[in-house]
Amino acid sequence: MKVDEIQIRVRYGETDQMGVVYYGNYALYLEMGRVEWLRKLGVSYKSMEEKGIMLPVVSLNINYKKSAGYDDVINVKTQLKSTPTTKIEFEHEITNEKGEILTKATVVLVFINTKTKRPIMIPKYLLELMES
């Protein structure tokens, strides 16, 4: 399945008193990875929303292995786990500059019609982009 990677430099405001990334900020890094994964496919969240589609997170599973700290450069790897249906599932891996695994995560999102607030199948145009 399609894989993408982005690099992020940890900002001071993302760390706690101990100088390490606050655990809740990893979810933001994962979202940044997914947004860029879609953008490189030629799709933005904004364009999907304009077409009446939302993609809320329904499941987030994070396994923390090591910490990142202020000014570290981290690599967020985002991979589609399987062919989407009404849901889309991503696997993520965050590593440091040494290549050490900091975090592994799985995130599940569901395609929702903005008017009905009900799940829908992945739009055909999006599925075609993923399969090309």
N, C-alpha and C positions, 0 to 999 in steps of 0.2 A: 504494500500500500504506500501511497505518497508520504514522503518524509520531508520535513523542513526544519531548519535550525536558525535561531536568532541568538544574538549576544546582547546581554544587558549588563551595564555597570551598576552595581549596587549603590544607591544614594544613601546619604547619612540618615535621612528621615525614614528609611525603610528598616533601620536597625533599632534594637532595644538598648537598654542600659548596659548590657553586657557586650555591645558592639557587634552582635550577630543579627542577621535578618530575622525580624519578627515572623513567627510561623505563619500568620495569616497572609503575609505578603506573597507567599509562594503561589497562592491561588491567583493573584494578579499576574504573576509571571507566566503562569499556565495560560491565562486568558490572552496575554500578549502573544504567546506562541500560536494559539488557535486563530486569532484575528489575522496574524501575518500569514499563516498557512492558507487561510481562505483568500486573502488578498492576492497572494502569489498565484492562486488558481484563477483569479480574475473576478472575484466576488468580495463585496464588503458587507458587513453587518447592516450598514446604512441602506444599501441597495436592497437587501432582503426585506428589511422593515418597510421600505417604500413599496414593496410588492406584497405586503400583508403577511409577512412571515417573521415570527420571533423564534429565538433559539435559547430558551432558558436551560440552565444547568439543573439536572434532576438527581445527579449523583456525582460525588467527588470523593475519591479515595487517594490519600497521600501517605506515602511511607517516607519518613525523614531518616536519612542515613548520616549526614554530616551537615555542618553549618557553613553558611556563607557570611562574610563580613563586609563592613563598609569598604567601598572602592574595589571590591573583587569584581572581576568580569566573569559572569556565569553564562553558560550555553544552555538554551532551552530547546530541546529536541521534541518535535510534535509529529506524531504519526497516526494516521487513520487506522483504527484497529480492524474494521470489517466494513463491508459494503453497507451504507446507510439505508434505513427504511423509514420508519417514523422517528427513529432516533439515530444519532450519530455519536460514535464512541471514539475517543482519542486516548492514546497512550503518550505519556510525557516522561522525559528524563532530563533532569537538570544536573549539569556537571560544572566543576570549577575549571580553572585554567590548566590544572595538572591532569584533567580528564577524570578526576575522581567523581563518582556518583554522589550527589548531594541529596537528591530527591527523585523518587519514582512516583508517578500518579496515573490514575485513570479517571477520565471525566466523560460523563454521558449527558448529552443534551437532546432535547426533543423539539422537532419541528411543530410549531403551533400557529394556527390561523389567528391573526390579530383581532379579527372581528368576533369569531365564535369562541376563541380561547380553548379550542379543541385541537388535539394532535392531528397532524396531516402527514401524508407520505412526503418524502423528500421531493422537491420540485424536479421535474424532468431535466430542465436546463442545468441544474446543479449536479445531478447524477451524471449527466453526459460529460461535464467538465472534469469530474473526478475519475471517470473511466478513460478519458483521453490521454 
